[in-house]
Amino acid sequence: MIRKPTFSNRAALVCGVFCLGVAGAGNAQGTVDVSSDSRPARPKAKTEEPPLRPAANTDVQKLLGEAQDLQGRHRYFDALAKLDQAEKLTPEDPNIFNTRGAIYLVPAVRDFDKAQEQFEKAQVLAPTALAPKFNLAELFFVKQKFAESEAGFAALLKDFPKLQIGVRHLVVFKVLISQAEQGKIDAANATLKTHFTFMDDTPAYYFAKASIAFAQKKEDDAKEWIEKAKVIFKPVDNSPYLDSLMETRHIPNIMMSPVNVK
């Protein structure tokens, strides 16, 4: 079961997008619905994103879909139980480990060591896939090891030069915010100038501006940029960028759910 990707929360950022080899932001094509503004739609570029191989066992596909659904409803331990069942059926399916690692990055059940172990297992089983590589870089990001996350996300851009725009902009944004958090403001501004404009079909430009302003202690400016993004783009498009600012502690983490949500 492969569902249309969304970025509704931490689980979606790391799992719903990068669990079954489907990647995108906003909608399945990685573009933004511009019906609410005057910007023309851009042509869709060809992309090349090596996926995790899909689960061959239909029972495993069903269990993975159920695990992701439970994850989206914050029933994390029930989701982990589904993954345990799936692993018994196909112990070498990288999707299982990648999904499990994503759950261990959710703030409510966060365990960095377990997340890293799962992502590394997924990478061994699918060494050319985007998903585990992205998630390992994201692991450094949420641990606030920004030099390592900058290097990890920069490597993704080099290794996967044809990422669809929604994913590519998010990865570049992660590079930029990692630079800003290290105090590398000139480098962050250079990344912004090279990769983003206010006419882009993603909110990356606005959140890049906000991230640099936050790093410079210009909170009012940063909040203005965030508000501009909220006016132009839909919540689903802004969500992964807001999530990154939550991880850097620049805005409150309103998405953290109690551990025992049923």
C-alpha positions as CSV (number, residue, x, y, z in Angstrom):
1,M,0.0,0.0,0.0
2,I,1.6,3.2,-1.1
3,R,-0.3,6.3,-0.1
4,K,-0.1,9.9,-1.4
5,P,2.6,11.6,0.5
6,T,2.0,14.5,2.9
7,F,3.9,16.5,5.4
8,S,1.4,16.7,8.2
9,N,3.8,16.1,11.1
10,R,7.1,14.7,12.1
11,A,5.9,11.2,11.3
12,A,4.9,12.3,7.8
13,L,8.1,14.2,7.2
14,V,10.3,11.2,7.9
15,C,8.0,8.3,7.2
16,G,4.9,9.2,5.1
17,V,7.2,10.6,2.5
18,F,10.2,8.4,2.7
19,C,8.9,5.0,3.8
20,L,7.9,3.4,0.6
21,G,10.0,5.2,-1.9
22,V,7.5,7.9,-2.6
23,A,8.7,11.4,-2.2
24,G,7.1,14.8,-2.6
25,A,5.8,17.9,-0.9
26,G,2.4,19.4,-1.1
27,N,1.0,17.0,-3.6
28,A,2.3,13.9,-5.3
29,Q,4.1,15.9,-8.0
30,G,6.0,18.0,-5.5
31,T,4.3,21.2,-6.8
32,V,2.1,23.7,-5.0
33,D,-1.5,24.3,-5.9
34,V,-1.5,28.0,-7.0
35,S,-5.2,28.4,-7.5
36,S,-5.3,30.9,-4.7
37,D,-2.7,33.2,-6.1
38,S,-1.7,34.6,-9.5
39,R,1.5,32.6,-10.1
40,P,1.5,30.4,-13.1
41,A,2.1,26.7,-12.7
42,R,5.6,25.6,-13.6
43,P,6.3,22.6,-15.9
44,K,7.1,19.4,-14.1
45,A,10.7,18.3,-14.4
46,K,11.7,14.7,-14.8
47,T,13.1,13.3,-11.5
48,E,15.2,10.4,-10.5
49,E,14.8,9.2,-6.9
50,P,15.9,5.6,-6.3
51,P,13.1,4.2,-4.1
52,L,13.1,1.6,-1.4
53,R,11.9,-1.6,-3.1
54,P,8.2,-2.2,-2.4
55,A,7.2,-5.0,-0.1
56,A,6.6,-8.1,-2.3
57,N,4.4,-9.9,0.3
58,T,0.8,-8.6,0.1
59,D,0.4,-9.2,3.8
60,V,3.4,-7.1,4.6
61,Q,2.2,-4.4,2.3
62,K,-1.1,-4.4,4.3
63,L,0.8,-4.3,7.6
64,L,3.0,-1.4,6.5
65,G,-0.1,0.5,5.4
66,E,-1.7,-0.1,8.7
67,A,1.4,0.9,10.6
68,Q,1.6,4.2,8.7
69,D,-2.1,4.8,9.4
70,L,-1.6,4.2,13.1
71,Q,1.5,6.4,13.1
72,G,-0.5,9.2,11.5
73,R,-3.1,8.9,14.3
74,H,-0.3,9.0,17.0
75,R,-0.8,5.4,18.0
76,Y,2.9,4.7,17.8
77,F,3.2,1.6,19.9
78,D,0.3,-0.1,17.9
79,A,2.2,0.9,14.8
80,L,5.4,-0.6,16.1
81,A,3.5,-3.8,16.8
82,K,2.4,-4.0,13.2
83,L,6.0,-3.6,12.1
84,D,7.0,-6.4,14.3
85,Q,4.5,-8.6,12.6
86,A,5.7,-7.5,9.2
87,E,9.3,-8.2,10.1
88,K,8.5,-11.8,11.1
89,L,7.1,-12.3,7.6
90,T,9.9,-10.5,5.6
91,P,12.9,-9.8,7.9
92,E,14.9,-8.2,5.1
93,D,12.4,-5.6,3.9
94,P,14.0,-2.1,4.2
95,N,10.6,-0.4,4.4
96,I,10.0,-2.0,7.8
97,F,13.2,-0.6,9.3
98,N,12.8,2.8,7.7
99,T,9.3,3.1,9.0
100,R,10.3,2.0,12.5
101,G,13.1,4.4,12.6
102,A,10.8,7.2,11.6
103,I,8.5,6.4,14.6
104,Y,11.5,6.5,16.9
105,L,12.1,10.1,15.8
106,V,8.6,11.2,16.8
107,P,8.9,13.5,19.8
108,A,6.4,11.4,21.8
109,V,8.5,8.3,21.6
110,R,11.9,9.7,20.6
111,D,14.9,7.3,20.9
112,F,17.8,8.4,18.8
113,D,19.8,5.2,19.2
114,K,17.0,3.0,18.1
115,A,16.1,5.4,15.2
116,Q,19.7,5.3,13.9
117,E,19.9,1.5,14.2
118,Q,16.8,1.1,12.1
119,F,17.8,3.6,9.4
120,E,21.2,2.0,9.1
121,K,19.6,-1.4,8.7
122,A,17.4,0.1,6.0
123,Q,20.4,1.6,4.3
124,V,22.3,-1.7,4.3
125,L,19.3,-3.4,2.6
126,A,18.7,-0.5,0.1
127,P,22.1,1.2,-0.3
128,T,21.0,3.3,-3.3
129,A,17.7,4.5,-1.9
130,L,17.0,8.1,-0.9
131,A,14.9,7.3,2.1
132,P,17.4,6.0,4.7
133,K,20.0,8.6,3.6
134,F,17.6,11.4,4.1
135,N,16.5,10.1,7.5
136,L,20.0,9.6,8.8
137,A,20.7,13.2,7.9
138,E,17.5,14.2,9.6
139,L,18.6,12.3,12.7
140,F,21.6,14.5,13.0
141,F,19.4,17.6,12.4
142,V,16.9,16.7,15.2
143,K,19.9,15.9,17.5
144,Q,21.1,19.5,16.7
145,K,24.4,18.2,15.3
146,F,24.2,20.8,12.6
147,A,27.7,20.3,11.0
148,E,26.8,16.7,10.4
149,S,23.3,17.4,9.2
150,E,24.7,20.1,6.8
151,A,27.1,17.5,5.3
152,G,24.4,14.8,5.1
153,F,21.9,16.9,3.3
154,A,24.5,18.4,1.0
155,A,25.6,14.9,0.1
156,L,22.0,14.1,-0.9
157,L,21.9,17.0,-3.3
158,K,25.1,15.7,-4.9
159,D,24.0,12.0,-5.0
160,F,20.5,12.7,-6.2
161,P,20.7,15.7,-8.6
162,K,17.2,15.2,-10.0
163,L,15.1,15.3,-6.9
164,Q,11.6,16.6,-7.6
165,I,11.3,20.3,-6.5
166,G,9.4,19.8,-3.3
167,V,11.9,17.4,-1.9
168,R,14.9,19.3,-3.3
169,H,13.8,22.5,-1.8
170,L,13.3,20.9,1.6
171,V,16.8,19.3,1.4
172,V,18.4,22.6,0.5
173,F,16.5,24.3,3.3
174,K,17.8,21.8,5.7
175,V,21.3,22.6,4.5
176,L,20.6,26.3,4.9
177,I,19.1,26.1,8.4
178,S,22.0,23.9,9.5
179,Q,24.4,26.6,8.2
180,A,22.5,29.3,10.0
181,E,22.4,27.4,13.3
182,Q,26.2,27.1,13.1
183,G,26.5,30.9,12.7
184,K,27.5,30.5,9.1
185,I,25.2,33.4,8.0
186,D,27.2,34.3,4.8
187,A,27.0,30.6,3.7
188,A,23.2,30.5,4.5
189,N,22.6,33.7,2.5
190,A,24.6,32.3,-0.4
191,T,22.5,29.1,-0.3
192,L,19.3,31.2,-0.3
193,K,20.5,33.3,-3.2
194,T,21.6,30.2,-5.3
195,H,18.5,28.1,-4.8
196,F,15.4,30.1,-3.8
197,T,13.3,33.0,-5.0
198,F,10.0,34.4,-3.8
199,M,8.4,33.1,-7.0
200,D,9.1,29.5,-6.2
201,D,6.3,26.9,-6.0
202,T,7.4,26.0,-2.4
203,P,7.6,28.2,0.7
204,A,11.4,27.5,1.0
205,Y,12.3,31.1,0.3
206,Y,10.2,32.5,3.1
207,F,11.3,30.0,5.7
208,A,14.9,30.4,4.6
209,K,14.6,34.1,5.3
210,A,12.9,33.3,8.7
211,S,15.7,30.8,9.6
212,I,18.4,33.3,8.9
213,A,16.6,36.0,10.9
214,F,16.1,33.7,13.9
215,A,19.8,32.8,13.8
216,Q,20.5,36.6,13.9
217,K,18.1,37.1,16.9
218,K,15.7,39.0,14.7
219,E,12.6,37.3,15.9
220,D,10.1,39.9,14.7
221,D,11.5,39.7,11.2
222,A,11.5,35.9,11.3
223,K,7.8,35.9,12.3
224,E,6.9,38.2,9.5
225,W,8.5,35.9,7.0
226,I,6.6,32.9,8.5
227,E,3.3,34.9,8.3
228,K,4.0,35.7,4.6
229,A,4.4,32.0,3.9
230,K,1.2,31.2,5.7
231,V,-0.7,33.7,3.5
232,I,0.6,32.3,0.3
233,F,0.9,28.6,0.9
234,K,-1.3,25.9,2.3
235,P,-0.6,24.4,5.8
236,V,0.4,21.1,4.3
237,D,3.1,22.9,2.3
238,N,4.4,24.9,5.2
239,S,4.3,22.0,7.7
240,P,7.8,20.5,7.1
241,Y,9.4,23.9,7.3
242,L,7.6,24.8,10.5
243,D,8.7,21.4,11.8
244,S,12.3,22.2,11.2
245,L,11.9,25.5,13.1
246,M,10.4,23.5,16.0
247,E,13.4,21.2,16.0
248,T,15.7,24.2,16.2
249,R,13.6,25.5,19.1
250,H,12.7,28.8,17.4
251,I,9.0,28.1,17.6
252,P,7.0,26.0,20.1
253,N,6.6,22.3,19.3
254,I,2.8,22.2,19.3
255,M,2.8,18.8,17.6
256,M,4.2,16.7,20.4
257,S,1.5,14.3,21.5
258,P,1.2,12.3,24.8
259,V,2.9,8.9,24.6
260,N,-0.2,6.9,25.5
261,V,-2.6,8.4,22.9
262,K,-5.1,5.8,21.8
